[in-house]
């Protein structure tokens, strides 16, 4: 009789938690749809009122490549030879999570149809090494077919990774903080295909294979005999040295961004459901809801570089269990740019939300080679049992300088300084805007 009551009590608790998770996800889905519809109406009104004065002003702008060509005049090109459509760029970056980054990028930007009706497609292959001994190899694609009928997105990646882990829930908010160094191999294979189902609306599906192995953890000192990663892994039934998170994805996307690198207007909104299943080799079964929303407002028709930008992304566990290093966390967005002011993985949990706002403005009014940004962010994470989301918000704020690297692609060199809580601060150096 006692066993039956215990089972019923366990079922009640699990059932209540599952219902709570679904209710939370449903609220965010409805909020995302509501804001998408509101901003879609605003965007349509803006599109009819503002014509971005950029194309005819490119000749007046100056970028870093113009300066380089002045110092080192290019050799005459043999027009008989076919010009390469691949751009080779040095990869240089810095942030507190990885140290200084050095590498090489191979970029190709092209149109699969009429540029007037087809979005720009981009492929990127890069190899990098950092002063904190990270090894990174990635191949990423974002391809639009003629008239945007299909959109294919891919992310293949190998990283010998390094993170400083601060634990979950209250443990991550200790002051002064206690961190555990984690090194591991990370293999990722993600492919998604979207079909246009309406003007700027896409629906699709995909697959994601994520493996982590050779997980090595260094405790702060000899007084610490265990760590949050191993405790969580033991409680949830994961191997402490390696695990898989392999799943199927169902996507919905709305995209009116007028440029992929540095938009002056438009909306990007995405929602997907991910089901990690043992049928694909996943260590545990789990369901996740991911939502993302970006909105860009240009404040001037004459100088459209004056932009206020908003960014929200959140990942919510609906059922099952995720491996520790798969839990959504600081900088776990697609390009690892969120939460400036904190290191990679500073806050994490089964459910996680990040909200950011940024004001972008030109400094060089004529040449546009220099510009600046002011930004702020707030993030929150649930505890190991997926409770307490929104109970605490971790703020950060900062400012940055932008140097126009190539005006045709609106590629910026970005140098930011940001400060968060618990003595956290840092300099962040990268190509292109954070979002």
CORFENCOR-V843895 format. One record per residue. PHI is phi in whole degrees, 0 to 359 (none if undefined). OMEGA is omega in whole degrees, 0 to 359 (NA if undefined). Layout:
# CORFENCOR-V843895
{{PHI;OMEGA} {PHI;OMEGA}}
This chain:
# CORFENCOR-V843895
{{none;179} {297;180} {296;180} {296;179} {297;179} {298;179} {295;180} {294;179} {296;179} {296;179} {295;181} {298;180} {296;180} {296;180} {296;178} {297;180} {295;179} {296;179} {296;178} {299;180} {296;179} {295;179} {297;178} {298;180} {295;180} {296;179} {297;180} {290;177} {295;179} {296;178} {297;180} {296;179} {297;181} {300;181} {294;178} {298;181} {293;179} {298;183} {290;175} {297;178} {294;178} {297;181} {297;179} {297;178} {295;179} {294;183} {300;180} {280;184} {261;187} {242;170} {247;186} {292;183} {272;184} {240;186} {298;184} {283;181} {256;181} {299;182} {296;179} {276;182} {279;176} {232;177} {234;182} {297;180} {293;175} {298;179} {296;180} {296;180} {293;177} {291;182} {284;180} {238;181} {303;181} {290;177} {289;177} {295;183} {270;175} {283;184} {293;178} {285;180} {270;180} {285;181} {285;179} {291;178} {261;179} {259;178} {261;178} {253;183} {231;172} {289;176} {255;180} {228;180} {200;176} {202;162} {204;186} {299;183} {287;188} {244;186} {80;177} {279;181} {246;177} {227;180} {183;182} {220;179} {243;171} {247;184} {244;173} {222;177} {244;185} {201;176} {247;176} {268;179} {200;179} {298;180} {304;179} {289;183} {235;184} {231;180} {287;179} {291;175} {262;183} {223;170} {235;183} {216;174} {238;181} {219;177} {229;184} {216;173} {222;182} {238;181} {289;173} {261;172} {66;170} {274;174} {243;185} {230;173} {226;184} {221;171} {228;184} {236;182} {226;173} {215;191} {245;175} {250;177} {280;183} {307;180} {60;176} {61;181} {294;178} {230;174} {230;180} {247;180} {237;181} {226;178} {212;176} {251;190} {207;165} {233;177} {221;163} {272;197} {262;178} {214;175} {223;169} {263;183} {257;182} {243;178} {90;184} {242;174} {60;184} {297;181} {298;180} {287;182} {258;177} {297;179} {222;8} {285;183} {285;174} {243;183} {238;180} {236;181} {280;180} {237;172} {243;182} {196;171} {270;179} {231;177} {244;181} {222;174} {224;180} {229;175} {224;178} {228;178} {235;180} {243;175} {245;177} {292;180} {247;178} {185;182} {299;180} {70;176} {257;181} {227;173} {225;182} {191;182} {213;180} {193;180} {219;178} {223;178} {246;182} {232;180} {235;173} {233;178} {214;183} {50;182} {279;182} {239;186} {238;177} {250;179} {284;183} {304;176} {200;187} {292;179} {284;179} {260;183} {266;177} {217;185} {208;183} {302;181} {300;184} {289;177} {297;179} {299;182} {299;179} {294;181} {293;184} {264;176} {84;178} {257;171} {296;183} {283;184} {256;182} {199;176} {194;178} {244;168} {228;186} {246;185} {211;173} {261;186} {233;171} {241;190} {244;166} {226;186} {216;174} {230;189} {218;174} {237;178} {304;184} {276;175} {202;184} {285;186} {267;186} {215;185} {288;174} {262;180} {194;176} {111;184} {227;166} {232;181} {223;182} {216;173} {219;173} {216;174} {256;179} {240;179} {240;174} {281;186} {230;177} {294;178} {297;177} {260;178} {96;179} {294;180} {297;179} {227;174} {273;179} {198;175} {236;180} {230;170} {246;177} {246;178} {227;179} {213;181} {213;176} {229;178} {221;182} {239;178} {244;172} {275;185} {265;184} {213;176} {284;181} {286;180} {237;185} {294;178} {292;173} {286;188} {227;165} {254;184} {237;178} {238;182} {217;173} {230;167} {215;180} {209;177} {231;189} {230;178} {283;180} {264;176} {202;176} {79;184} {225;177} {248;173} {299;186} {304;184} {283;174} {267;179} {299;180} {301;189} {203;175} {307;180} {68;178} {270;172} {287;188} {303;185} {250;175} {55;184} {238;184} {279;174} {69;177} {305;188} {113;178} {230;179} {274;179} {304;178} {76;184} {301;174} {236;181} {210;177} {181;178} {303;174} {233;189} {208;178} {224;176} {230;179} {231;183} {221;175} {221;185} {213;173} {248;181} {247;185} {212;178} {282;173} {259;175} {274;188} {294;183} {269;186} {280;180} {64;182} {288;179} {244;174} {212;183} {223;178} {218;168} {236;186} {214;175} {213;180} {212;177} {219;179} {223;180} {215;182} {219;176} {278;178} {276;186} {297;179} {261;177} {65;175} {244;171} {87;175} {298;182} {78;176} {290;180} {226;175} {241;180} {254;185} {272;171} {206;179} {206;180} {186;180} {218;183} {209;177} {246;178} {237;174} {243;181} {291;184} {273;174} {224;187} {289;182} {295;180} {262;183} {54;179} {275;180} {250;164} {272;189} {246;176} {233;185} {238;167} {239;182} {222;181} {227;177} {242;179} {268;176} {58;180} {73;183} {273;175} {198;179} {179;175} {257;183} {235;185} {234;184} {198;173} {264;176} {71;184} {293;180} {296;178} {203;NA}}
